[in-house]
Amino acid sequence: MDDLWGRWAQHYPERGIDPGRICRDGIAVPERFAAAPHRVLFVLREVNDWEGGDLRTLLAAGPRYQTWHTVGRWAAGLLHGFPNYEEVDRWDVMHDALRSIASINLKKASGGASADSAVVSAYAFQDRDLLREQIEAIAPQTIVACGTTEVLVWLLGLPVDAEKPHAPVRTHDELRVIPWVHPARCDNRKTYHRLAELATQQIRTPSCAPAPHP
């Protein structure tokens, strides 16, 4: 991934963006990700006030802040067949799960406490080739779109049902994408059980071809 980040650092100045604002992300612990029972990628919007940071080191160190406690519970459920909530509501279980997943932000430049959806979408569009390359390198089997579904639809050309845009989909190469909520300020128990329902339901691959990439 070093080559990819090098190209990102070249790409940003061409658009008047300070490359020092880049916060890297991706697979937390590669050997754990490779050995996981399922390759799971969480796609979020942007990191909060962490210029030059690396999300991978945060995940590898274990859950900090409410957002990552929540993601840790969700990840543990996805990786282990959604056991009882009490079994995943433990720091050691969340830590183990975070070390076994990947997580990226659509906007690599560090942002603020609240993300502007229009700005995130604009960043994703200008960075679309690099984002696709990053996701392809991670090669997830499941993507959890945490408030990012609308962008992923055009970024990945997802074969969504226009009448049910928030339903999980499966692409023709068997990638499962679950439209989901952002992990901040949510009801932990309720969202855990709802994610279990979505993740375990039968998902039909649409017969239509995916939309072309812009």
C-alpha positions in Angstrom: 0.0 0.0 0.0 3.0 2.3 0.3 2.9 3.1 -3.4 -0.8 3.9 -3.2 -0.2 6.4 -0.3 2.6 7.9 -2.2 0.3 8.5 -5.2 -2.3 10.0 -2.8 0.3 12.4 -1.5 1.0 13.5 -5.1 -2.6 13.6 -6.0 -3.7 16.0 -3.2 -1.3 19.0 -4.0 -2.5 18.9 -7.6 -5.9 19.8 -6.2 -4.7 22.4 -3.7 -5.0 20.0 -0.7 -2.2 19.7 1.8 -1.0 16.1 1.8 -0.1 16.5 5.5 -3.8 16.2 6.2 -4.0 12.6 5.0 -4.9 10.0 7.6 -4.0 6.6 6.4 -6.3 3.6 6.9 -7.0 0.1 5.7 -6.3 -3.4 7.2 -5.5 -3.1 10.9 -3.3 -6.2 11.3 -2.7 -8.0 7.9 -2.0 -11.4 9.3 -5.1 -11.3 11.5 -7.2 -10.1 8.5 -5.9 -12.9 6.3 -6.7 -15.5 9.0 -10.2 -14.1 9.8 -13.2 -16.3 9.0 -14.5 -13.5 6.8 -12.9 -10.5 5.3 -14.9 -7.4 6.5 -14.4 -3.8 5.5 -16.1 -0.9 7.3 -16.4 2.2 5.1 -16.9 5.5 7.0 -16.8 9.1 6.0 -13.7 10.9 7.5 -11.5 10.9 10.6 -12.0 13.6 13.2 -9.1 16.0 13.6 -6.1 13.6 13.1 -3.9 15.0 10.4 -1.1 12.7 9.5 -2.6 9.9 11.6 -3.0 6.2 10.9 -6.3 4.6 11.6 -4.7 1.2 11.4 -2.6 1.8 14.5 -5.7 2.9 16.4 -7.6 -0.3 15.5 -4.7 -2.5 16.3 -4.4 -1.0 19.8 -8.0 -1.7 20.7 -11.2 0.2 21.0 -11.0 3.9 22.0 -13.8 6.3 21.8 -17.5 5.3 21.4 -17.3 4.9 17.7 -14.8 2.1 17.8 -16.4 0.3 20.7 -19.5 0.2 18.5 -17.6 -1.0 15.4 -15.8 -3.6 17.6 -19.1 -5.1 18.7 -20.4 -5.1 15.1 -17.2 -6.6 13.8 -17.3 -9.4 16.4 -20.8 -10.2 15.4 -20.0 -10.4 11.7 -16.9 -12.5 12.3 -18.5 -14.9 14.8 -22.0 -15.4 13.7 -23.6 -12.8 16.0 -23.5 -14.4 19.4 -25.5 -12.9 22.3 -24.8 -9.2 22.7 -23.3 -9.8 26.2 -20.6 -11.9 24.6 -19.4 -9.1 22.3 -19.8 -6.3 24.8 -16.4 -6.9 26.3 -13.2 -5.0 25.6 -11.1 -8.0 24.8 -13.6 -9.3 22.3 -13.9 -5.9 20.6 -10.1 -5.6 20.6 -9.7 -9.0 18.9 -12.4 -8.1 16.3 -10.9 -4.7 15.4 -7.5 -6.3 14.8 -9.2 -8.7 12.3 -11.0 -6.2 10.1 -10.2 -3.3 7.7 -11.7 0.2 7.9 -11.3 3.1 5.5 -12.7 6.6 5.2 -13.9 8.0 1.8 -12.3 11.3 2.6 -8.6 10.8 3.5 -8.1 14.4 4.6 -8.7 14.8 8.3 -12.0 16.6 9.1 -13.9 17.9 12.0 -16.4 16.7 14.6 -19.2 16.4 12.0 -18.8 15.4 8.3 -20.3 17.4 5.5 -21.9 14.8 3.2 -21.4 17.0 0.1 -17.7 17.4 0.9 -17.2 13.7 1.5 -18.9 12.9 -1.7 -16.7 15.4 -3.6 -13.6 14.0 -2.2 -14.7 10.5 -3.0 -15.3 11.5 -6.6 -11.9 13.2 -7.1 -10.2 10.2 -5.4 -12.4 7.6 -7.1 -9.6 5.7 -8.9 -7.4 5.5 -5.8 -10.4 4.5 -3.6 -11.4 1.7 -5.9 -7.8 0.5 -6.0 -7.6 0.5 -2.2 -10.8 -1.5 -1.9 -9.7 -4.0 -4.5 -6.4 -4.5 -2.7 -8.3 -5.1 0.6 -10.5 -7.6 -1.3 -13.4 -7.7 1.3 -16.1 -10.2 1.2 -18.5 -7.9 3.1 -18.6 -4.1 3.2 -20.5 -2.4 5.9 -21.4 1.1 4.5 -21.6 3.3 7.6 -23.5 6.2 6.3 -21.7 5.9 3.0 -24.1 3.8 0.9 -25.0 6.6 -1.6 -21.4 7.1 -2.5 -20.6 3.4 -2.7 -23.4 2.9 -5.2 -21.7 4.9 -7.9 -18.1 4.3 -6.7 -18.4 0.6 -7.0 -21.3 0.4 -9.5 -23.5 -1.5 -7.1 -26.5 -3.3 -8.6 -29.1 -1.7 -6.2 -32.8 -2.0 -6.4 -34.0 1.6 -7.0 -37.2 0.8 -5.0 -35.2 -0.5 -2.0 -31.9 1.5 -2.0 -31.2 0.6 1.7 -31.4 -3.1 1.3 -28.2 -5.3 1.4 -26.9 -6.2 -2.1 -24.6 -8.8 -3.5 -22.5 -8.1 -6.5 -21.8 -10.6 -9.3 -18.4 -11.4 -7.8 -20.1 -12.2 -4.5 -19.2 -9.1 -2.6 -21.9 -8.4 0.0 -22.6 -4.7 0.8 -24.7 -3.8 3.8 -26.1 -0.2 3.9 -25.8 0.8 7.5 -25.7 3.6 10.0 -22.7 5.6 11.3 -21.4 4.1 14.6 -21.5 7.3 16.6 -24.4 8.0 18.9 -26.4 4.9 18.2 -28.3 2.4 20.4 -25.6 -0.3 20.8 -27.9 -3.3 21.6 -30.6 -2.4 19.1 -28.2 -1.8 16.2 -26.3 -5.0 16.9 -29.4 -7.1 16.6 -30.6 -5.2 13.5 -27.2 -5.7 11.8 -27.5 -9.4 12.7 -30.8 -9.5 10.9 -29.5 -7.8 7.8 -26.3 -9.8 7.7 -28.0 -13.2 7.9 -30.9 -12.6 5.6 -30.8 -14.2 2.1 -29.5 -11.7 -0.4 -30.3 -12.2 -4.1 -27.8 -11.0 -6.7 -29.7 -8.7 -9.1 -29.9 -10.0 -12.6 -29.0 -6.6 -14.1 -25.4 -5.6 -14.8 -23.9 -3.2 -12.3 -23.8 0.5 -13.4 -20.5 1.6 -15.1 -18.0 3.6 -13.0 -18.1 7.3 -13.6 
